[in-house]
């Protein structure tokens, strides 16, 4: 049975929380990031694809694309958080 667009996004966030052990806050952020990246644009255009089966597939795809830390991105973030050293004066 199709859901509306908002229900679909809620279901994807719930699945991220339940199946992928994300916090509620993180699950919502992942859905919002995917939404900002137009991941769900087809769902808004065609509400008939907003089904439970599609929500499960979308949760897997969103987790793979937006939920797993990427090694290069994680290293860059860590480098940005390190305090910068002032050059030594001679």
Protein Blocks (a to p, Z undefined) as FASTA:
>chain_A
ZZdfklmmmmmmmmmmmmnopafklmmmmmmmmmmnommmmmmmmmmlmcfklmmmmmmm
mmmmmmpccfklmmmmmmmmpccdddddZZ
